[in-house]
Amino acid sequence: MRLDGRTAIVTGGAKGIGLAIVRRLAAEGARVMIADIDEAAGAAAVETASSDGEVRFTATDVSERLDVHNLVAKTIDAFGSINALVNNAGIVHAADFLDLKEEDFDRVMGVNLKSVLLCGQAVARHMVDQIGKGEEPGSIVNMSSINDTFAIANQVPYSVSKGGVSQMTKVMALSLAPHGIRVNSVGPGSIMTDMLASVADNPEAKTRILSRTPLGRIGEPSEIASVVAFLLSSDASYVTGQTIYADGGRMPLNYTVPVKE
C-alpha cells in the first residue's frame, strides 16, 4: 500500500492504460479521481475499479482551462487534497503530412500536450499550497511514448505532442524541484489497448511490431501502471525529470529481431 492515504487524479482514466493506472493506484491505497471526456466509459470505469479502492469520476475536457479548474475543485471537495497527478489523456489522428488539417493538429496537441500544462499548473499550485500547510510534496507523472523520439509519418501531431510531453516533463521537474515536487514521464512501447487491437489482429502488422521488440511480445496496460505507481511512490523519491521507457527493449534497438511463430 505504497500510496495509502494519498489522492490521485488520472486523466484519460476511463479506458486502456488509464484505467489500468486507476486500478493499480487504488490497489496501492490511493483515492482516485478519473478525469475523462467519455461519461459512459467513466461510469463503467468507476464500477470496475471500485473493487480496488475508492474511485470517482468527473467528466472533463482536459484541453479546456475551466474544465481543469472544475476537476481540481471537485477532487478537493471529494477527497480534501491532491497528492498525485497522472497526465495520461491522449488521442491520435492519422493523416499524411501534406494532408493534415490545422484543426486536427490543434485538437491532438490540445489533448496530448496543452492538457499537461493546464493540469500540471492547476495541480502543482494546489500542491505548493499544501506544502505551505505542512503536507508532504506531491508527484506528477506524464504519459509520453517511444514516439517522443521515433516518428510515425502519418501521425504528425501525435509524434510531435509526445516529443513535447518529454520536454515538458523536464521543464516541470526543474521548475517544481525547489518545492520538492517530482515530475517524471513514462514512454510506453506497443501496449495491448483498444488503439492497438486492430493492428495486433493483423498477422503482418503484429510481426512488424514484434520484429522491433526484443522481448518478443506486446506489453500489457498493467505493466505501464506498475511503472507509474513506482514513480508516484516514495520508492522513487530521488527520481525527477526522467522518462522511463517501458517498451520491451525497443528504444535501444537499431535492427530487427527474429519473430517466433
Beta strands, then each sheet from edge to edge (+ up, - down):
strand 1: 7-11
strand 2: 31-36
strand 3: 55-59
strand 4: 84-87
strand 5: 139-143
strand 6: 182-188
strand 7: 243-246
sheet 1: 3+ 2+ 1+ 4+ 5+ 6+ 7+
end
